[in-house]
Amino acid sequence: MSKKCSLFLLVLALVLSCIPEMSAFAASNTIAKQVGNSNPLIDHHLGADPFALTYNGRVYIYMSSDDYEYNSDGTIKDNSFANLKSVFVISSADMVNWTDHGAIPVAGANGANGGQGIAKWAGASWAPAATVKNINGKDKFFLYFANSAGGIGVLTADSPIGPWRDPLGKALVTTSTPGMSGVVWLFDPAVFVDDDGTGYLYAGGGIPGGSNPTQEQRANPKTARVLKLGADMTSIIGSASTIDAPFMFEDSGIHKYNGKYYYSYCINFSGTHPADKPSGEIGYMTSSSPMGPFTYAGHFLKNPGSFFRAGGNNHHSVFKFNNEWYVVYHAQTVSLARYGAGKGYRSPHINKLVHRADGTIQEVAANYTGVSQLANLNPYNRVEAETLAWNGGILTEKSSAAGGPVNNQNVTSIQNGDWIAVGNADFGKSGAKTFKANVASAAGGKIEVRLDSVTGKLVGTLTVPSTGGAQSWREIETAVSGATGVHNVFFVFTGTGTGNLFNFDYWKFTQNNTITGTTYNAETDTTLTNSVVEATYSDDSGTPYANFNASPDAAVE
């Protein structure tokens, strides 16, 4: 009998050894970005009216600061846009792992943004647009925004994430700017720098005629404008030109393809529409000049309600990255998943955009799948913890940790069962030896390092001690084993208590120095499954803070 029992226990042990080690907790659920999908880009917070800037192998997305509004009883309100006083920024080298760069406190009137608002004259910052231009041998960055629907302002910086300054102390464009008369809503800027270095600003929207416009006013509102920018990108040359965009509502967009200029916009919802100008969709016009005249050519992005069960306004930006074209747009997917109704709260998405051989644009197939990851992530570089492909239960916040990017963020609101994950980390053939993390905690907890899922192979566990406070930072290291090749990496958080277990600033693996008995040379080894290009970023003083990965053929567009 004892032999049978021993045999049974041996068989049971063998069976259990084949089952991935599991944590004794229920993992937090994702909100809207399911593991394996690329859309929405983030779901730990919102972001509306997205505009894309590509620079040094990364895509930067600038967004209006949608944030939930609540009634006194805790129920969700419809979005009143009262929180659109900052600009959210995220960036990625691969279109799946997005780094949260926090909020730019743009509006500064009446003590907005806790008195830290940059533009002291502005009460709001709607629908941002950003670009870069080399001036006197140095790249300068420009962020344009709408002060509600009453004017366009501009901020400047020496990096795509700031710090930002207000060079004018007033609006750049107002209704009294030459050529702007007749614009109902002076908002939704788009900016474009042509091949010769000349900048152009597009803005406007609305339907004239007040509460009872005529069909002619609906069909030809003539409320879109284009302005030529001065060499400094913070001044206007001459008078604005009217873009006679049929059924214009809002949301100017601009890009150049094969020498042709494409002006795109959201078609309005009012009046009787012909079939080629459908309500609430993104229409586009073309021209041989950035100042026009433009000719209507078609439409390419249906209203988000056609794809995601929640409609509302349609806002987009077309951009090129790694020789492919994309459109970033918003949809109410996160709020829909969280509350069962969009309530007007928007989140960013990206899908491919295709120009046909004749120059027309193919209809975009918006979906949750999104785009495939463009390059593997190098886990042996420092990676900001707020770089997320997917997550369950966490938030981000401004961090005091040293050595990080401008407006450095950390992962917070960590409770037992919460987690974050990155897509396609390439550990190479030799694999990882240690895992280190910069953490801060009053309570302590653990970070389980798992491969491919929240319950996947456990390759290491880092114990987070009490460091003396939520912003008292320490780098902690632990051994790992079994992490080789390319995997999605999940950092699963465990601990006791109901409050925030700890904060998480950055992480990094170190690589084994032997491969099946062969000495590993860090300078010459090429065992990573796919090569990556490392782009070093620095703070305003020029001090490097992180190495991000980019596709080998990434280029500034």
C-alpha positions in Angstrom: 0.0 0.0 0.0 2.8 2.4 0.9 4.5 1.7 -2.5 1.3 2.5 -4.3 1.0 5.7 -2.3 4.5 6.7 -3.0 4.0 6.0 -6.7 0.9 8.1 -6.7 2.6 11.0 -5.0 5.5 10.8 -7.5 3.1 10.9 -10.4 1.2 13.8 -8.8 4.5 15.7 -8.3 5.5 15.2 -11.9 2.1 16.4 -13.1 2.1 19.5 -10.9 5.7 20.3 -12.0 4.3 20.8 -15.6 1.7 23.3 -14.5 2.8 27.0 -14.5 3.3 28.3 -10.9 0.3 30.3 -9.9 -0.2 33.1 -7.4 -2.7 32.8 -4.6 -4.8 35.7 -5.7 -7.4 36.8 -8.3 -5.6 39.0 -10.9 -7.2 42.4 -11.6 -9.0 42.6 -15.0 -8.1 44.9 -17.8 -10.6 47.7 -18.6 -10.7 47.9 -22.4 -7.2 47.0 -23.8 -7.2 43.2 -23.8 -3.9 41.3 -23.8 -2.9 40.8 -27.4 -4.7 43.9 -28.7 -3.2 47.3 -29.4 -6.3 49.4 -29.0 -7.1 51.5 -27.1 -3.5 52.6 -26.7 -4.0 53.0 -23.0 -6.8 52.4 -20.6 -5.4 53.5 -17.2 -6.6 57.0 -18.0 -8.4 58.8 -20.8 -7.2 61.0 -23.7 -9.1 62.8 -26.4 -8.5 64.6 -29.7 -5.1 62.9 -30.3 -2.4 64.4 -32.5 0.8 62.5 -33.5 4.3 63.7 -33.7 7.1 61.3 -34.9 10.6 62.1 -33.7 13.9 60.1 -33.3 12.2 56.7 -33.7 9.2 57.4 -31.4 5.6 58.4 -31.9 4.3 61.0 -29.4 0.6 61.4 -29.0 -0.7 64.6 -27.5 -4.3 64.6 -26.2 -7.0 66.7 -24.5 -7.2 65.8 -20.8 -10.5 64.0 -20.6 -11.1 63.0 -17.0 -14.3 61.6 -15.4 -16.7 64.0 -13.8 -19.0 62.7 -11.0 -22.2 63.7 -9.3 -22.3 64.2 -5.5 -23.7 60.6 -5.2 -20.7 59.2 -7.1 -22.5 58.5 -10.3 -20.8 59.4 -13.6 -21.8 62.7 -15.3 -21.8 63.2 -19.1 -18.5 64.9 -20.1 -18.8 68.6 -19.9 -15.2 69.2 -21.0 -14.6 71.1 -17.8 -11.4 69.2 -17.2 -9.7 70.0 -20.6 -7.1 72.3 -19.0 -4.0 70.1 -19.6 -2.5 68.0 -22.4 -1.7 64.3 -21.8 1.3 62.9 -23.6 2.3 59.3 -24.3 5.0 57.9 -26.6 6.1 54.6 -28.1 8.8 53.1 -30.3 6.7 50.0 -31.2 3.0 51.1 -31.1 2.1 48.6 -28.3 4.2 49.6 -25.3 3.3 53.2 -24.5 5.2 55.4 -22.0 3.0 57.8 -20.0 4.6 61.2 -19.8 1.9 62.7 -17.6 0.1 66.0 -18.1 1.4 69.3 -19.5 -0.4 71.9 -17.3 -1.3 74.3 -20.1 -4.1 76.5 -18.9 -3.2 79.0 -16.3 -6.0 81.5 -16.0 -7.9 81.8 -12.7 -5.4 79.5 -10.9 -6.0 76.5 -13.3 -3.8 73.5 -12.9 -3.3 74.3 -9.2 -1.7 77.6 -10.1 1.0 75.8 -12.2 -0.6 76.5 -15.6 1.9 77.7 -18.2 -0.3 79.9 -20.3 -1.6 82.3 -17.7 -4.1 83.9 -20.2 -5.8 80.6 -21.2 -8.7 79.0 -19.4 -8.6 75.8 -21.3 -6.4 73.6 -23.6 -8.5 71.7 -26.2 -7.3 69.5 -29.1 -3.5 69.9 -29.1 -1.2 69.7 -32.1 2.6 69.4 -32.0 5.5 69.6 -34.4 9.3 70.0 -34.5 11.4 72.3 -36.6 15.2 72.8 -36.7 15.9 76.4 -36.0 19.5 77.7 -36.0 20.8 74.1 -35.9 18.7 72.9 -33.0 15.4 71.1 -32.9 12.6 73.1 -31.4 9.2 71.8 -30.5 5.9 73.6 -30.7 2.6 72.7 -29.0 -0.6 74.5 -30.3 -3.8 74.3 -28.4 -7.3 75.9 -28.4 -8.5 78.1 -25.6 -11.9 76.5 -25.7 -13.3 77.7 -29.0 -12.0 81.2 -28.8 -8.4 81.2 -30.0 -5.2 79.2 -30.6 -2.1 79.4 -28.3 1.4 78.0 -28.6 4.0 76.6 -26.2 7.6 75.9 -27.0 10.2 73.3 -25.7 13.5 71.8 -26.4 12.2 68.2 -26.3 8.9 66.6 -27.3 8.0 66.2 -23.6 9.0 69.6 -22.3 9.5 71.5 -20.1 7.2 73.9 -22.0 7.2 77.7 -22.1 4.7 80.3 -23.3 6.7 82.5 -25.6 3.9 85.0 -26.3 1.9 85.4 -23.1 -1.2 85.6 -25.2 -3.0 83.8 -28.0 -1.3 83.3 -31.4 -4.6 83.4 -33.3 -7.8 85.1 -32.4 -11.0 86.1 -34.3 -9.4 89.4 -35.0 -6.4 87.8 -36.8 -6.6 88.8 -40.5 -8.8 86.3 -42.4 -10.4 84.7 -39.4 -13.7 86.5 -39.6 -16.6 84.1 -40.0 -15.0 81.3 -38.1 -17.7 80.0 -35.6 -15.4 77.8 -33.5 -11.8 78.9 -33.4 -10.3 75.6 -32.2 -8.9 72.2 -33.2 -5.5 73.2 -34.6 -3.4 71.1 -36.9 0.2 72.0 -37.7 2.4 71.0 -40.6 6.1 71.8 -41.5 6.7 71.5 -45.2 9.9 70.1 -46.8 11.3 73.7 -47.1 10.8 74.4 -43.4 7.8 76.6 -43.8 5.1 76.0 -41.1 1.3 76.1 -41.6 -1.5 76.1 -39.1 -5.0 74.8 -39.8 -8.0 75.5 -37.5 -11.7 76.4 -37.3 -15.1 74.8 -37.4 -18.8 75.2 -36.7 -21.8 76.1 -38.7 -22.9 79.7 -39.2 -26.5 80.8 -38.8 -26.9 80.2 -35.1 -29.6 77.7 -33.9 -31.4 77.7 -37.3 -28.8 77.5 -40.1 -29.9 77.1 -43.7 -29.0 74.0 -45.8 -26.5 76.1 -47.7 -24.8 77.1 -44.4 -24.7 73.5 -43.3 -23.3 72.3 -46.7 -20.8 75.1 -47.1 -20.0 76.7 -43.7 -16.7 78.0 -44.9 -15.3 78.0 -41.3 -12.0 76.2 -41.9 -8.8 78.3 -42.2 -5.1 77.8 -43.0 -2.5 80.3 -41.9 1.2 80.6 -42.9 3.5 80.6 -39.8 6.6 82.8 -39.5 10.1 81.2 -39.4 9.9 81.3 -35.6 6.6 79.2 -35.7 5.1 81.6 -33.1 4.0 84.4 -35.5 1.5 84.6 -38.5 2.4 85.8 -41.9 -0.2 87.6 -44.0 -3.9 86.7 -43.8 -5.6 83.3 -43.3 -7.1 81.6 -46.3 -10.5 79.9 -46.3 -10.8 76.2 -46.9 -14.3 75.6 -48.4 -14.7 72.2 -46.8 -18.1 70.7 -47.5 -20.2 70.1 -44.4 -17.3 71.2 -42.2 -17.8 70.6 -38.5 -14.4 70.5 -36.7 -11.1 68.6 -36.4 -8.6 69.9 -38.9 -6.0 67.5 -40.1 -3.1 67.8 -42.6 -0.5 65.5 -44.2 1.5 65.3 -47.4 1.7 62.3 -49.6 3.5 62.0 -52.9 3.8 65.8 -53.2 0.0 66.3 -52.6 -1.4 68.0 -49.5 -4.3 66.3 -47.8 -6.6 68.4 -45.6 -9.0 66.2 -43.5 -11.8 67.1 -41.1 -14.9 65.8 -39.3 -18.0 66.2 -41.4 -21.0 67.7 -39.6 -24.2 66.0 -38.5 -26.6 68.7 -39.6 -28.8 68.9 -42.7 -29.2 66.6 -45.7 -26.0 64.9 -46.7 -25.1 63.4 -50.1 -23.7 59.9 -50.0 -20.1 60.9 -50.5 -20.2 63.2 -47.4 -21.6 61.0 -44.6 -22.5 62.6 -41.2 -19.8 62.3 -38.5 -17.1 60.8 -40.7 -13.7 62.0 -41.6 -13.7 63.6 -45.0 -10.6 64.8 -46.9 -9.6 67.3 -49.6 -6.5 67.6 -51.7 -4.4 70.4 -53.1 -1.1 71.1 -54.8 -0.4 73.8 -52.2 -0.5 73.8 -48.4 -2.6 77.0 -48.6 -5.1 75.5 -51.1 -7.4 75.7 -52.8 -8.5 72.2 -51.8 -10.8 69.9 -53.7 -13.1 67.4 -51.9 -11.9 63.8 -52.6 -13.8 61.5 -50.3 -13.9 60.1 -46.7 -11.8 57.5 -44.9 -12.9 57.0 -41.3 -16.4 56.3 -40.1 -17.8 57.6 -36.9 -16.4 55.6 -33.9 -20.0 54.5 -33.2 -19.8 52.3 -36.4 -17.0 50.3 -34.8 -17.2 50.6 -31.0 -20.9 51.0 -30.0 -20.3 54.6 -28.8 -20.4 57.4 -31.2 -19.9 61.1 -30.5 -17.5 63.4 -32.2 -14.8 62.1 -34.5 -11.2 63.4 -34.1 -8.1 62.2 -35.9 -4.5 62.8 -37.0 -2.7 61.1 -39.9 1.0 60.3 -39.6 3.9 58.3 -41.1 6.2 56.1 -39.1 8.7 53.5 -40.3 7.5 54.2 -43.9 3.9 53.2 -43.0 0.9 55.5 -42.7 -1.4 55.5 -39.7 -4.4 57.4 -38.3 -4.8 58.0 -34.6 -8.3 58.8 -33.5 -10.4 58.7 -30.4 -13.4 56.5 -29.3 -15.3 56.0 -26.1 -14.1 52.5 -25.5 -12.6 52.8 -22.1 -15.6 54.6 -20.5 -17.9 52.2 -22.3 -16.1 49.2 -20.8 -16.0 50.9 -17.3 -19.5 52.3 -17.1 -21.5 50.6 -19.8 -21.9 53.9 -21.6 -19.4 56.3 -23.2 -20.8 59.4 -21.6 -18.6 61.5 -23.9 -15.2 60.3 -22.5 -12.7 59.5 -25.2 -9.6 57.3 -25.5 -6.9 57.0 -28.3 -6.6 54.3 -30.9 -4.4 53.7 -34.0 -5.0 51.8 -37.2 -3.2 51.7 -40.5 -4.1 54.1 -43.3 -3.7 53.2 -46.9 -3.3 55.5 -49.9 -4.4 53.8 -53.1 -2.3 54.0 -56.3 -4.4 56.9 -57.6 -3.8 58.9 -54.4 -7.3 58.4 -52.8 -7.5 57.0 -49.3 -8.9 53.6 -48.5 -11.5 53.3 -45.8 -9.8 52.6 -42.4 -10.8 49.5 -40.6 -11.0 50.7 -37.0 -10.9 47.9 -34.4 -9.6 46.7 -31.0 -6.8 44.7 -32.7 -4.9 47.7 -33.8 -1.4 47.5 -35.3 1.2 44.8 -34.7 4.2 45.5 -32.5 6.9 47.1 -34.8 10.0 46.1 -32.8 10.9 44.0 -29.8 11.6 45.7 -26.5 15.1 45.4 -25.0 14.7 44.3 -21.3 18.4 45.0 -20.6 17.8 48.7 -20.9 16.2 50.8 -18.2 12.4 50.8 -18.9 10.1 53.2 -17.2 7.5 51.3 -15.2 4.9 53.6 -16.7 5.6 52.0 -20.1 2.6 49.8 -20.5 1.2 47.4 -23.1 -1.5 46.1 -20.8 -2.4 46.5 -17.1 -4.9 45.6 -14.5 -5.9 47.9 -11.6 -3.1 50.5 -11.6 -2.8 54.2 -12.1 0.2 56.6 -12.8 1.2 59.7 -11.0 4.0 62.4 -11.0 7.1 61.0 -9.4 9.9 62.6 -7.4 12.3 59.7 -8.3 15.7 61.0 -9.6 17.1 60.3 -13.0 13.8 60.0 -14.9 12.4 61.9 -17.9 10.8 65.4 -17.7 7.6 65.1 -15.6 8.6 61.6 -14.6 5.8 59.3 -13.7 5.5 56.2 -11.5 3.0 53.4 -11.3 0.8 53.7 -8.2 -2.5 52.6 -6.8 -1.0 49.1 -6.5 -3.0 46.5 -4.7 -2.8 42.7 -4.3 -3.5 41.2 -7.8 -2.8 44.3 -9.8 -0.3 44.0 -12.6 1.4 45.7 -15.6 2.8 44.1 -18.8 5.0 44.9 -21.8 4.8 43.2 -25.2 7.6 41.2 -26.9 10.6 41.6 -24.6 13.6 40.0 -26.2 15.8 38.2 -23.6 18.0 36.6 -26.2 19.5 33.1 -26.1 21.6 33.7 -22.9 18.6 34.9 -21.0 18.2 37.1 -17.9 20.2 36.7 -14.7 18.7 39.4 -12.5 15.8 41.8 -12.3 16.0 45.1 -10.6 13.3 47.7 -9.9 13.2 51.2 -8.4 10.5 51.2 -5.8 9.1 53.2 -2.9 6.9 51.9 -0.2 5.6 52.4 3.3 4.0 48.9 3.4 6.0 46.6 1.1 4.9 43.8 -1.1 6.2 41.6 -3.9 6.7 41.8 -7.7 6.3 38.5 -9.4 8.0 38.4 -12.9 6.0 36.1 -15.2 6.1 35.2 -18.8 3.2 35.5 -21.3 0.3 35.9 -18.8 -0.5 36.9 -15.2 -0.4 33.2 -14.3 2.5 32.3 -16.7 5.9 30.9 -15.9 7.3 32.5 -12.7 11.0 33.5 -13.4 11.6 35.6 -10.4 10.1 37.3 -7.4 11.3 40.6 -6.0 10.5 41.5 -2.4 9.7 45.2 -2.0 10.6 46.3 1.6 9.4 49.4 3.4 11.6 52.2 2.1 10.3 54.8 4.5 7.6 56.4 2.3 5.7 56.5 -1.0 8.3 58.7 -2.6 11.4 57.3 -0.8 13.1 55.4 -3.6 15.4 52.3 -3.5 16.6 50.1 -6.3 16.1 46.4 -5.3 17.4 43.4 -7.2 16.6 39.7 -7.3 17.8 36.7 -9.3 15.7 35.4 -12.2 15.8 32.1 -14.1 14.2 30.8 -17.3 13.7 34.0 -19.1 15.0 33.5 -22.6 13.7 34.4 -26.1 10.9 36.7 -26.8 8.0 37.0 -24.4 5.3 39.3 -23.1 6.4 40.1 -19.5 4.0 40.5 -16.7 4.8 42.2 -13.4 2.3 40.9 -10.9 2.0 42.7 -7.6 1.1 40.9 -4.3 0.8 42.0 -0.7 -1.5 42.5 2.2 -3.5 45.5 3.2 -6.1 47.6 1.4 -4.0 50.7 0.6 -1.3 51.3 -2.0 1.4 48.6 -1.5 4.2 50.5 -3.2 5.1 52.8 -6.1 7.1 51.6 -9.1 9.5 53.9 -11.1 11.5 51.8 -13.5 12.9 48.3 -14.1 15.8 46.6 -15.8 17.1 43.0 -16.3 20.7 42.0 -16.5 21.9 39.4 -18.9 23.5 36.0 -18.3 27.2 36.0 -19.2 27.3 32.4 -20.4 25.5 30.6 -23.2 25.6 26.8 -22.8 29.1 27.0 -21.3 30.4 29.6 -23.7 31.6 33.0 -22.3 29.3 35.8 -23.3 30.8 39.1 -24.5 28.4 42.0 -24.0 30.2 44.0 -26.7 30.0 41.5 -29.5 27.1 39.1 -28.7 24.3 39.2 -31.3 21.9 36.6 -29.8 18.9 38.9 -29.4 16.2 37.4 -31.6 15.5 40.7 -33.4 17.8 43.7 -33.5 16.8 47.0 -32.0 18.0 50.5 -32.2 18.6 52.3 -28.9 17.6 55.9 -28.7 18.9 57.7 -25.7 16.7 60.5 -24.2 17.8 63.2 -21.8 16.3 65.7 -19.5 16.5 69.4 -20.0 20.1 69.5 -18.8 21.2 66.9 -21.3 21.6 64.1 -18.8 20.5 60.7 -20.3 17.6 59.1 -18.4 16.6 56.0 -20.4 17.3 53.9 -23.5 14.2 53.3 -25.5 14.0 50.9 -28.4 13.0 51.7 -32.0 12.6 49.7 -35.1 15.9 49.5 -37.1 14.5 51.6 -39.9 12.7 54.2 -37.7 13.1 57.7 -39.1 11.9 61.2 -38.4 8.9 62.0 -40.6 
